[in-house]
Amino acid sequence: MSKQHNPKALRKIFKQMKKCPEIDEIIRTAKGYKIILQTGEFYVSHLTMGAMHPVRRWLKEKTSLVDLTW
């Protein structure tokens, strides 16, 4: 079974990330997105549903988004 993009879930995640005060900017790159924190740290990911768990783990560790849901 191949992994599919889930636009509704990604919209929910982006909405939560945009409300987070620690996230300074979300930049679309050629192959994904770059999430930049106010501290200068950043995370680059393709942001498919299969890649969301590492992003969620990083956000839990670095920001106040402890219950990121989709």
N, C-alpha and C positions, 0 to 999 in steps of 0.2 A: 504494500500500500504506500503510495507516494504521499509526501507531505504537501498540503495545500496552503495557500495563503488564506487567512481568515480576516478580511477587511474590518468586520464589525469588532472583533476582538482587538485588533491593532488600533482602531479608533478609540476604544475604551482605554487602552494603555496610554496612548498619546495624550488623551484628555487628562488623565491622572498625572502624567509627567509634566504637562504644561502648568498645572496648578501647584506643583512642588516648588517651594521657595528656594531650595538649594540648587535646582537646575537652572543654569544661566541661559543656555541656548541649546536647541536641537537643530542640527544642520544636516540637510540631505546631501550625501556624497554620491559619487558615481555608482557605488556598489552597496549603499545602505544608508545608515544614519550615524551621526557623531553626536553623542550626548555630552555636553560640557557642563561641569559643575562650577559653582562660584569660586571654589578653591583652585581651579585650574586643571583639575583632573578631568580626563575624558575617557569615553568608552565608544568604540566603533563596532557596529554590528549591522548585519543584513536585516535584522528584525523580522524574521519569519517566525512562525509559531514554534518551530523546533529550536530556535535560537533565543526564545524569550526566557527560559529558565536561567541561563547564565546572566542575562541582563537583569532579571529580577533579583538574583542573588547579589549582584554588584550594587544595585540600587538600595537594597535592604541594608547593606554594609555601609554605604557612603551617604545616604540621605534619610529623610524622615518617612519615606515610602516603605513602611514595613508590611503592609497588607495590599500589595499590588495585585489586583484581581482582573480577570478577563472572563 
